Structures are given as C-alpha cells and as structure tokens.
Amino acid sequence: MSESCSHNCGSCSSDCASRKPADLLIPPNEHSKIKKVIAVVSGKGGVGKSMVTSSMAVLTNRLGKRTAVLDADITGPSIPKAFGMADKAYGTERGMLPCETKKGIKVMSVNLLLDNETDPVVWRGPIIAETVKQFWKDVLWGDVDYMFIDMPPGTGDVPLTVFQSIAIDGIIIVTSPQELVGMIVDKAVKMAEMMNVPILGIVENLSYFVCPQCDEVHKIFGESNIDAIAQKHNIPVVCKLPIDPSIAARCDRGETEDFEGDWLNPLVDYLEKR
C-alpha cells in the first residue's frame, strides 16, 4: 500500500495486496454434492449451445452418471422444452427441488417456475444474476457426478456471475463455421482467461451437411477456420457436429433423451479422462 493511500480503491490503479478481490465462490446447498461442473458457452446466439448441453447430459446419463442441468439462460430458457418437461419445480423448508426428466436427469430452469412457459422474463441484469445464484445454492441437487450449465450467449452479467460464484471445472465453447466466429471465440476465450476458468475445448456445430440422397458432404456455411482459431489459443477442437434435422425435430418434440449419434462421444470421453 502506498504511503499516500487515500483508501479509495475505486479511483486508484495501484496493484496492491489490499485491493485483491475476496473469494466470491458460493457453496452449493448443504444437501448437494456436485463433483464436476461444466459450463457450455457461446459468444453469440443460435449456434446450438442448448442442444450441446442437453445432448451431453443425455450421453453422460447413459453412462450411469448422475447428471444435472442448470439452465442459466434465464430470458431464453429452452432446456425443459428439449426434454419435454411439464412438471413444475417447488420449494420445501430445505430448499427448491429440481424436476427430473423421464430418465432421471435433474433440471432447474426458470420455465419450471413460470405458470406459462411462454411468459417473458422481463428482469434487469442483477435480478437475473441473483436467480442463477439461487439455482446453485438453494436447489437440493443431491449427489451429482456431472452438472452442465447452459449459459446465455455473450459475456454479460450471467457469465460473469457464474464464473465468479460457482467453482467451474471447465467450459465448452460452442461455435459455428462462419467467418464472424473468429472474433466471437476470441471474446469467449479472453473472458475465460480473465476469470481463470479452464477451457476444455471447442465444439463446432452446423459444421457440414451430408446429403441423404448421395452421401455427399456440403459445407453450408462455407469452409471452417475453427482449427486455426483453436490452434492460436492452444485449445482442442473436440468435435464437429453436422446439420441434422432429426436432432432439431427431437428437441421440438421434447425427445432429446432419444438422441442418436456418436459425434459428441469424443467430448464425453475427454471429460471422463479429466
């Protein structure tokens, strides 16, 4: 601390010990034991982040792992719809109880608390961030091997809250082949580095389309440059997902647990080895 210190850290740029931030991590509910927490992020919307989140939950659940999904996309929740969930979450004296999918994946989402799933959530940032914290600390998750957090796109209040408040074991960045993606991935990587959050890898969605008539591969969004971007940041590209209308159709019908395909298996194997 400088001899001329005014104790007004807000107007000071000195890097002294007295201005280091306190540990902001929040423990989960005392009745919860969560082994691994994986956040699924994207720099922009519409790249299939929720699809990757729900599919990873399904695949780890099939391995016999106790799996949960925390839907942190408060203003655009889609996880309950993808799993065809109709029940509502409710509270007890000990905390809120998550809902479960047909095959036992635990889920907490704001849409499980609303009277009507189409009701808009018109809240300001601080309230949204506090809701995400409540989903972590006030929900009776029980014993969980893998918790996947479906994050909203971008680098705003919710990602900042999650990275500061929850002990994240790593993030998966979901992207697509467009040229714009380079800048978007850069932003997500830099935020993770600023928050000291490990980056497990990149998943490229919408990477290609296989014609069902001739089996020819088409690059609908053009040639991908994700490998060069990943190499620049020294991050592995763990898998590339095709454009597959059947996946979207299952999500629309609430049948994500019937997911078929081995594209994400390398990512599951990667998580199991960590």
PEDA-V177650 format. One line per field, one symbol per residue. ss: DSSP state (H for helix, E for strand, - for the rest). burial: 1 if it has 9 or more other C-alpha atoms within 8 Angstrom, else 0. A space follows every 10 residues. Layout:
ss=???
burial=???
//
This chain:
ss=--------HH H-----HHH- ---------- --EEEEEEEE E-------HH HHHHHHHHHH HH----EEEE E--HHH--HH HHH------E E----EE-EE -----EEE-H HH-------- ----HHHHHH HHHHHHH-E- --EEEEEEEE ------HHHH HHHHH----E EEEEE----- HHHHHHHHHH HHHH----EE EEEE----EE ------EE-- -----HHHHH HHH---EEEE ----HHHHHH HH---HHH-- ----HHHHHH HHH-
burial=0000000000 0000000000 0000000110 0111011111 1110101111 0111111111 1000111111 1111001011 1111100010 0000111111 1000111111 1111000000 0000000110 0111111111 1001111111 1111101111 1111111111 1111111000 1101101110 1110001111 1111111111 1000000010 1001110011 1000111111 1110001001 1111110010 0001011100 0000
//
